[in-house]
């Protein structure tokens, strides 16, 4: 799960329980060499509805 504040490192891959439509085309695991803290940010709020906020998760991964 990609929840706010989650710390990720090592190898990330889909669970064996993930549905085909979720995994389709993204079967290879991601290998991280560093440790990252996930932080969701508000991206857009097109509605006053409580579920009207679009969020974005952008992770600047160090190369090398």
HELIX and SHEET records of a PDB file:
HELIX    1   1 UNK A   20  UNK A   23  1                                   4    
SHEET    1   A 2 UNK A   7  UNK A  12  0                                        
SHEET    2   A 2 UNK A  30  UNK A  37 -1                                        
SHEET    1   B 2 UNK A  41  UNK A  45  0                                        
SHEET    2   B 2 UNK A  53  UNK A  56 -1                                        
END                                                                             
